[in-house]
Amino acid sequence: MPSFSVVPGPRDGDRPAELPDQPHLSARIDSEWVRIAIGGIGAVYLAEFPIGTPLVEGAVRWTKLAAAPEDAAVPVGAVIAANIFEGSIHAMVGTRLQSWRSRAFELQPPKTPMT
């Protein structure tokens, strides 16, 4: 029977990552994997874990995608991830759309501010 479980949150070094009160997220299931992208403060955090894995500390792998340096203190708005670990991730950071592409997740130049 399906149920909800608490997923251990992302960490930034030895402390919990800074997240807004109601972070934006994108989630999907790819084959046997659950993949989640969460908008943080100045970063997007990616989680992946196999379906059925006990959700305990250390079982969920997190990756941090930092926003541009000038946006390090800006909350991430909408997060769009068509294929999180094989494609690209897009997020609104302030008034700019920022993108990370490929498995290396290199930050692409931000789009011009939206008005």
N, C-alpha and C positions, 0 to 999 in steps of 0.2 A: 504494500500500500504506500503511495507517495506521501512524503512528509517534508516539512521544512526543518532545516538545520542551520545553526549559526556557523558561518564560515569564518575561520580566524582571519582577522584583517591584515592589511599590508603593514610592513614595518619599514622605517627609514633608518637604517643602521640598527642601533640597539633600542630604538623607541618606536611606538606606533606612528604610522604615517599620519600627517595632518589632512583631515577630510572635512569638507563642509558639513553642516548639520544634516542636509538632505542631498547627498551626492548623486550626480547623474551617472547612469551606468548603461552598459550594453552587454547582453549575455547571449550565448548560443551553445548548442551541443553539436560537436563535430565527431561523428562516429562514436567512440567510447569516452570522449573527453568533454568536460564542462569547461567553458572559457568565459571569463568575465572581465570587462574593462570598467574601471571606476574612476570618475573625475575627482581628483584631489585638489590640493592647493599647489598650483605651479607644476602639476604633473598628472599623468594618467597612470594608474596602477593596473597591471594585468595579472589575472590569476588563472591557473589551469590545474585541473585534477581529474583523475579518472572517475567515471560514474561509479557509485557504490563505495568510494573511498570514505573511511571514517574521517569526519571533518575535525581533526585535531591539529594543534600547533605543529607545524613542520610537514604536514601532509599536503598542504596547498602551496604550490610554487608561485611566488609573486615576482613580477618584473616592473621596474619603475621606468617610465618614459617621461623625462623632464621636459618641461616647456622651455621656450626661449628664455635666456637669462633675465631679460627685463620683465618677464612674467612669473618669476619665481614665487611671488606672493599673491598671485591672482587666482581665484577659484576657477576651476574648469567647469564650463557649462555643459551643453549637450555633448555626448560622446557617441560616435558612430563607428562601428567596427563590422564591416561586411564579412571579413574572414580574419579574425584577430591574429592568428599566428602564421598565416601564409600570405596575407594581403596587406592592407593598410588600415590605419586608425586615424580618424579625424575628430577634432574636438574644438569647441569654442572656448577660447581663453580670453576673457575680457570681451573685446569687440572684434577679435581676429580669429580666423580659422587656422588652426595649426594641424599639420599632418605628419605622421610617422609612416614610413613605407618599408616594406620587405622585412625579412626575419631579423635583420640587424637593427631595425627600428631607428634609423637615423632621422632626425628632425628635418623636415623640409622647410624652406623659407616660408614664413607666415604670409597669408594673403593680406591684402590691404584691409584696414579697419572697415567694418560695416557701419553704415550710418542709418 
